[in-house]
Amino acid sequence: MASEEQNHATHQDSDHHGDGLTGKNKILRRHDSLDMESRIFSNSSAHSKGPSMSMIMHLAFQSIGIVYGDIGTSPLYVYSSTFTDGIKHNDDILGVLSIIFYTITLIPLVKYVLIVLKANDNGDGGTFALYSLICRYAKVSLTPNQQIEDAEVSNYQLDLPENSTTKRASMVKSKLENSYFAKLFLLLVTMLGTSMVIGDGVLTPCISVLSAVGGLKEATSKITDERVVGISIGILICLFMVQRFGTDKVGYSFAPIICVWFLFIGGIGVYNFIKYDPIVIKALNPAYIVYYFRRNKKDAWISLGGVVLSITGTEALFADVGHFTVRSIQISMCSVTYPALILAYTGQASFLRKHNDLVSDTFYKSIPHKLYWPMFVVAVAAAIIASQAMISGTFSIIQQSLALGCFPRVKVVHTSTKYEGQVYVPEINFILMIACVAVTAGFKTTTKIGNAYGIAVVFVMTLTSALLVLVMIMIWKTNLLLIISYVLIIGSVELLYLSSVLYKFKDGGYLPLAFALFLMSIMYIWNDVYRKKYYYELDHKISPQSLKEIIANEKRLHRIPGFAIFYSELVQGIPPIFKHYVSNIPALHSVVVFISIKSLPISKISMEERFIFRRVEHDELKIFRCVVRYGYTDVRDEKEPLEDLLVRRLKSFVGEVRVLDSSQKVEEERMSDDGGEETIIEEIEKGLEGGIVHLIGESEVVASKGSGIGKKILINYAYNFLKKNLKQGDKVFDIPHERKVKVGMTYEL
């Protein structure tokens, strides 16, 4: 495969030989085996103005209801999960409080809010955002569909430090670019991190809803465990059903509740701190952490599996940043969430110093009697809302992985016309709902789910740190001492937590790992066969001369009035399925446009920069190539149909195209021998009068003869099963059914 990749790199280099820019309008200078000319309609580097402060504050309020439900409800169970065998020494409370304080400060606040959020990709976050940053800086993509024009998109270029490239960054970049194993490993790490976040999106609703509804058993003895499970499943189904209304509407309804929740837990924390034992303020001294480990040794290490629940949902800060803005997340975390959590844990610790025996129900026992029922109602509502953070993050991550060719095609719906990045994925929502119901019905209690809960979270945090260090070295060119400090402080803390949660693997910890491996398998199967298909088409693409010969030799072939849009994933050359088409159908429309839908490792692409047109050599053929480029967060449901945009842009291209003559001077070229560009436009108009037909290349793939059993299972069964049971391209793009023709061909890979 490595040699295959190098061969295709040569393909691309030859295709882009002689490219350059000249003139005021940045006309692309090109001569290659396929293209006579190319034009990008806008190469403006102007960035849109940032959101106003009122909009930032508005989004900050919204984010409270979406992002912080999970981490915000952790005071419900952290102390009881940490002291599973009771409190053996009163100062152990100070040790655990100190661990909680520095963990929340180091991971959510310092790492994510102050560092990781800065690694966003034009406002979008998540594991794939980090991967896309690396892909844009180094040539680590395994699919050879890069084009020289991609780098000319306004926000494609990274904001690199002004200082020159360091030797360290160049060395790491070179090793990544020249090693197929390193590229594949980087992709697999990204897939694993993404799968873990999605797995957390399954576990969070289960444990949140079960723990909330379980509180009813204290109110009445009529509520049994079976009824708790039944009520929980009903609530979960309702929760997933409201997702189709979008983050915007859900956020407005949830944010006030979570704000009241934070007000309650913060206020009660202050009350308990003053009333019971203000001396717990000594926990700010990290020496109490050392004392705690000296006294409890292995038990202290095992208890970290309970402490880590205080930061579950932290990854949502980064994954959900695309729904809001970096500044809005920073404001809401620093001004509301962080202070409320610290006050809540401090107040509970103060209470426990006087009531060691009540640790199993710390939260409710520490609430003043008069506030018990109001707090119970708010706690139930907040616990249900907690699942929303990871559900929203899952939708964002699926959209990113889909765009980068790492997930089967599914429908992505933009749920807000006012805010970018707020999406809903119906198929994934349904799968998450089924998975949550199955886990809730299968485990029935929060005990085993709690054991599994921390593993997915800590795994994702560790993988995020690994990718972030790569970004620091190659892109940010951070001082080596700062990188080492990050690894030694934050990295070592995360590895310590990871070792602790893995200790509970057999007690339910296997669940997120099994789920992540299942999702990762789907991603790898889809991506691997996708790449194999692309390499096959690249090897068998039709050259312009071959295209003319094919059309000339097909004596039965007639050019009929009409405008044909031929869909293909190949961005270089004419796909081999076209020869199969003209060999079996003796008619070709008067105007043909080969269109490729392509995603770039960038979050958003403006409409002005979305289309690239090229004319296939031999003007009389009236055949064009078009690449439609999307960012991985762009939603492909424009108000104007794709075919209308295509026609309008094609006419503009015909009217504005310029090429180089043999002396390499730019001059206007007549686009036909007898009528100029007006004739081409007239041909397009006549073709449109004949009607637009969408030709969908539906290539079936099978393992070639002599392939091993593993390859046959991968392609013939696993990939084809996914393809048959998920949406095809024409459904994703809402291509009119009455004007759609599918062209089938079998590829032996």
RARA-V577115 format. One record per run of one state. SS is the DSSP state (H for helix, E for strand, - for the rest). FROM is the first residue (numbers start at 0). LEN is the number of residues. Records with the same first field share a line. If there is no record, write none. Layout:
SS->FROM-LEN ; FROM-LEN
This chain:
-->0-1 ; 15-4 ; 22-4 ; 29-5 ; 40-12 ; 66-2 ; 72-1 ; 76-1 ; 82-8 ; 119-1 ; 121-2 ; 124-2 ; 137-10 ; 152-14 ; 177-2 ; 214-1 ; 219-5 ; 275-2 ; 284-2 ; 296-1 ; 311-3 ; 319-1 ; 323-2 ; 354-1 ; 365-3 ; 403-9 ; 414-8 ; 424-1 ; 443-2 ; 476-3 ; 502-2 ; 507-2 ; 539-2 ; 542-1 ; 553-4 ; 567-6 ; 574-2 ; 584-2 ; 599-7 ; 609-1 ; 616-2 ; 621-1 ; 630-11 ; 656-2 ; 660-5 ; 667-8 ; 689-2 ; 702-6 ; 725-3 ; 732-4 ; 748-1
H->1-14 ; 52-14 ; 68-4 ; 73-3 ; 77-5 ; 90-29 ; 126-11 ; 147-5 ; 166-11 ; 179-35 ; 215-4 ; 224-51 ; 277-7 ; 286-10 ; 297-14 ; 314-5 ; 320-3 ; 325-29 ; 355-10 ; 368-35 ; 425-18 ; 445-31 ; 479-23 ; 504-3 ; 509-30 ; 543-10 ; 576-8 ; 606-3 ; 618-3 ; 641-15 ; 675-14 ; 708-17 ; 728-4 ; 736-3
E->19-3 ; 26-3 ; 34-6 ; 120-1 ; 123-1 ; 412-2 ; 422-2 ; 541-1 ; 557-10 ; 573-1 ; 586-13 ; 610-6 ; 622-8 ; 658-2 ; 665-2 ; 691-11 ; 739-9
